[in-house]
Amino acid sequence: MKDLLTKIKGEIAAFSENADKQVENGNKAAGTRARKASLELEKLLKEFRKVSIEAAK
């Protein structure tokens, strides 16, 4: 679960950095990277939910 949490934190950092670049500088490539990170975050968060529910049983 710690590895999963580390991956989630890394993707959040990548998303935040790239989203800021898109908003502040109009960097289109950063927007693409932010969207890609958001898709990966979605997968990781679903996995976290599944692992968390199993751990709570």
Secondary structure by P-SEA (a helix, b strand, c coil): caaaaaaaaaaaaaaaaaaaaaaacccaaaaaaaaaaaaaaaaaaaaaaaaaaaaac
